[in-house]
Amino acid sequence: MLRTPVDGTRRRILTRLGEPDTAERGLTADDIAAGLGIPLPVALTHLRFLTSLGLLRTVRRGDRLHYRRDEIRIAEVTRLFEKGW
């Protein structure tokens, strides 16, 4: 599920959102798109998919939606893969 895109965009998004300067506050879709050098619609598609899997959570600040990693869910999924799911 995370390795499907050949270019690793989903992993790059999760990595970017896990960086110390962004982990707490999260990033908007615009921030992700600009930071990774991808079009906004592509970023939104990946962000929505990761959110639907429960790997990201959203927080609304004003009129902007910020995406943050759900570390508990990521740990659960990691354990499933380590067990040979």
C-alpha positions as CSV (number, residue, x, y, z in Angstrom):
1,M,0.0,0.0,0.0
2,L,2.9,2.4,0.7
3,R,5.1,1.1,-2.1
4,T,2.5,1.2,-4.9
5,P,3.7,4.5,-6.4
6,V,6.9,3.9,-8.2
7,D,8.3,7.3,-7.1
8,G,7.7,6.7,-3.4
9,T,5.5,9.8,-2.9
10,R,3.5,8.3,0.0
11,R,6.7,7.4,1.9
12,R,8.1,10.9,1.2
13,I,4.9,12.5,2.6
14,L,5.1,10.4,5.7
15,T,8.8,11.2,6.1
16,R,8.2,14.9,5.6
17,L,5.4,14.9,8.2
18,G,7.6,13.1,10.6
19,E,10.3,15.7,10.6
20,P,10.8,17.5,13.9
21,D,9.8,20.9,12.5
22,T,6.5,19.6,11.2
23,A,5.4,16.7,13.3
24,E,3.5,18.7,15.9
25,R,1.9,21.3,13.8
26,G,1.4,19.3,10.6
27,L,1.4,20.7,7.0
28,T,-1.2,21.8,4.5
29,A,-1.6,20.1,1.2
30,D,-0.1,23.2,-0.4
31,D,2.9,22.8,1.9
32,I,3.4,19.2,1.0
33,A,3.0,19.8,-2.7
34,A,5.5,22.7,-2.7
35,G,8.0,20.8,-0.4
36,L,8.0,17.7,-2.6
37,G,7.8,19.5,-5.9
38,I,4.5,17.8,-7.0
39,P,1.3,19.2,-8.3
40,L,-1.4,20.0,-5.6
41,P,-3.9,17.5,-7.1
42,V,-1.3,14.7,-6.8
43,A,-0.5,15.7,-3.2
44,L,-4.2,15.7,-2.3
45,T,-4.8,12.3,-3.8
46,H,-2.0,10.8,-1.7
47,L,-3.0,12.7,1.4
48,R,-6.6,11.5,1.1
49,F,-5.5,7.9,0.6
50,L,-3.1,8.0,3.6
51,T,-5.9,9.6,5.7
52,S,-8.4,6.9,4.6
53,L,-5.9,4.3,5.8
54,G,-5.7,6.0,9.2
55,L,-2.0,6.9,8.8
56,L,-2.7,10.6,8.8
57,R,-5.1,12.8,10.8
58,T,-6.4,16.2,9.9
59,V,-6.7,19.3,12.1
60,R,-8.5,22.4,10.9
61,R,-6.8,25.7,11.7
62,G,-8.8,28.6,10.5
63,D,-9.8,27.8,6.9
64,R,-6.8,25.5,6.3
65,L,-6.6,21.7,6.8
66,H,-3.3,20.5,8.3
67,Y,-2.2,16.9,8.0
68,R,-0.3,15.1,10.8
69,R,1.0,11.5,11.2
70,D,-1.0,9.2,13.4
71,E,2.0,7.6,15.1
72,I,-0.1,4.9,16.9
73,R,-1.7,3.7,13.7
74,I,1.7,3.8,11.8
75,A,3.1,1.6,14.6
76,E,0.2,-0.8,14.3
77,V,0.6,-1.1,10.6
78,T,4.4,-1.6,10.9
79,R,3.8,-4.4,13.4
80,L,1.4,-6.1,10.9
81,F,4.0,-6.0,8.2
82,E,6.7,-7.2,10.5
83,K,4.6,-10.2,11.4
84,G,4.3,-11.1,7.7
85,W,0.8,-9.9,7.1
